[in-house]
Amino acid sequence: MIKMPDDVGNHPSDFTNAGFDIVAIAASAGGLTALTKVLSTIPVEFTAAITIVQHLGREYRSFMAEILARRTDITVKQAEEGDCLTPGTAYIAPPNRHLLVNDDGTLSLSQSELVNFLRPSADLLFESVATIYKDKAIAVVLTGTGRDGAMGIEAIKKMGGTVIVQSVETAEFFGMPLAAIGTGNVDFILPLDQISNTLVTLVMGYK
C-alpha cells in the first residue's frame, strides 16, 4: 500500500450547511447501473462534493462522466489534476489514474503503482479522503468483484467518518460489498434504492 502524506494541519474549508463535506464512492463490475441509481436522485443543491472510483479498462477513453451527467441534476465530470472540490459536483477517476484529494480541497491524479492490481484504487481514494476530511467524510462501497475499498473504509472509520455499503442482495456483483462488510467498519448496509436518500439525509439533514 502506498503511504499517504502525513497530516500537516492544513484543511480545506467546510462547505456551508453540510453535515459532511465529501462522499467518496467505489464501484466496479455493475457500477454504471448502481451509480446511475445513486446519482439520479441527488438534488442539484447537494452540499457535499462527490468523488468516484469506477474500475474501467485502461486502454480506452471513458464516457462514464458523460453518461452519468445525462441522468442526474448534479454536475458530473471526469476528474482533472487540480480540480477544486465543489458541492453538488461528482468527479470520476479517469482510466488508469489514481484519484486523490489534497489538503487544500483540490484533486490529484497519479500513475503510481497499481494497488492490488488496480488503478484507480478505491483504497487510495478512501485513505486520502480520511486523512483530509476525517469525520466530515462518507465512504460508499457499491457492486463489484474483489476487495477494493475494504482497507480504505478502515481508514475512514479510524478518522471518524461514516461508511455505507450496498447490500449483498441488491449488488449485481457482491465481492466488494461483502469484503467491506467483513471488516466490521460499516455503519449502514442498504439496498441500492435507499443509498441516495440516506446520503441526502446525512449531508443535508432532510429526506
FIZAVO-823023 format. One line per 5 residues: number of its first residue (from 1); their letters; for each residue x, y, z of C-alpha. Coordinates in steps of 0.05 Angstrom, whole numbers. Layout:
NUM	A	X/Y/Z | ...
% end
This chain:
1	MIKMP	0/0/0 | 25/70/-17 | 38/112/44 | -6/174/45 | 24/241/64
6	DDVGN	25/258/138 | -29/305/162 | 6/372/169 | -53/412/195 | -78/444/131
11	HPSDF	-151/430/118 | -200/452/63 | -255/499/84 | -320/468/107 | -378/473/59
16	TNAGF	-438/513/82 | -497/476/113 | -464/408/102 | -464/353/153 | -409/321/112
21	DIVAI	-363/354/61 | -346/295/16 | -376/230/-7 | -326/181/-37 | -357/124/-77
26	AASAG	-325/59/-101 | -355/13/-154 | -331/-40/-203 | -370/-92/-242 | -442/-69/-248
31	GLTAL	-422/1/-227 | -455/41/-282 | -524/17/-263 | -511/27/-189 | -480/96/-197
36	TKVLS	-538/117/-241 | -587/96/-187 | -550/133/-132 | -535/197/-170 | -601/204/-207
41	TIPVE	-638/228/-145 | -584/271/-114 | -611/342/-115 | -574/397/-152 | -567/435/-86
46	FTAAI	-529/377/-53 | -480/409/-5 | -422/359/-9 | -373/342/-64 | -372/270/-92
51	TIVQH	-311/231/-115 | -318/165/-153 | -272/108/-168 | -302/62/-220 | -257/7/-246
56	LGREY	-251/14/-321 | -208/-14/-377 | -142/23/-381 | -137/25/-456 | -197/65/-475
61	RSFMA	-226/134/-462 | -283/131/-412 | -352/160/-428 | -376/147/-357 | -379/221/-338
66	EILAR	-420/239/-400 | -468/181/-389 | -480/197/-316 | -486/272/-329 | -547/258/-372
71	RTDIT	-581/220/-315 | -573/267/-256 | -584/340/-239 | -516/349/-207 | -453/364/-247
76	VKQAE	-412/302/-266 | -343/307/-296 | -280/266/-306 | -231/290/-253 | -172/332/-276
81	EGDCL	-108/350/-240 | -120/410/-195 | -196/408/-196 | -224/443/-135 | -277/403/-99
86	TPGTA	-344/437/-106 | -411/419/-73 | -461/386/-120 | -406/361/-167 | -384/289/-178
91	YIAPP	-313/276/-200 | -297/209/-233 | -227/180/-234 | -200/175/-305 | -179/106/-331
96	NRHLL	-110/84/-307 | -103/142/-257 | -108/141/-181 | -153/196/-154 | -131/231/-90
101	VNDDG	-155/291/-50 | -105/343/-25 | -105/383/39 | -127/446/3 | -190/413/-25
106	TLSLS	-162/400/-95 | -154/335/-132 | -92/299/-156 | -84/244/-208 | -28/194/-203
111	QSELV	1/138/-244 | 38/109/-185 | 40/34/-177 | -22/-10/-181 | -55/-25/-114
116	NFLRP	-80/-97/-112 | -73/-97/-188 | -117/-36/-194 | -110/36/-218 | -152/74/-198
121	SADLL	-156/46/-128 | -214/59/-82 | -169/43/-23 | -123/101/-41 | -181/149/-52
126	FESVA	-213/130/14 | -147/137/52 | -134/206/24 | -205/228/40 | -199/201/111
131	TIYKD	-133/238/122 | -160/305/99 | -235/304/116 | -236/259/177 | -306/258/208
136	KAIAV	-334/300/151 | -325/243/102 | -373/188/77 | -348/127/40 | -395/85/-2
141	VLTGT	-379/16/-30 | -423/-8/-86 | -426/-70/-130 | -361/-101/-154 | -314/-160/-152
146	GRDGA	-252/-165/-109 | -236/-128/-44 | -221/-56/-66 | -246/-7/-14 | -242/-54/45
151	MGIEA	-176/-26/71 | -197/45/55 | -260/43/96 | -219/23/157 | -182/89/149
156	IKKMG	-249/126/141 | -275/96/206 | -210/106/244 | -214/181/229 | -287/185/249
161	GTVIV	-321/182/181 | -383/144/161 | -386/82/117 | -445/58/73 | -445/-7/36
166	QSVET	-494/-33/-16 | -530/-95/10 | -505/-160/-20 | -576/-178/-40 | -582/-117/-86
171	AEFFG	-510/-118/-113 | -500/-145/-183 | -431/-169/-160 | -423/-177/-85 | -347/-184/-76
176	MPLAA	-333/-112/-57 | -394/-104/-12 | -380/-170/23 | -307/-152/35 | -327/-85/63
181	IGTGN	-379/-114/109 | -329/-165/133 | -284/-111/162 | -336/-94/215 | -327/-20/198
186	VDFIL	-394/-7/165 | -447/40/192 | -502/26/141 | -516/-35/97 | -570/-11/50
191	PLDQI	-609/-34/-11 | -586/5/-72 | -651/45/-76 | -641/72/-5 | -570/97/-12
196	SNTLV	-585/164/-46 | -637/185/5 | -591/166/62 | -535/209/33 | -582/268/26
201	TLVMG	-605/259/98 | -535/254/126 | -506/311/85 | -565/359/84 | -606/338/144
206	YK	-671/321/108 | -702/265/67
% end
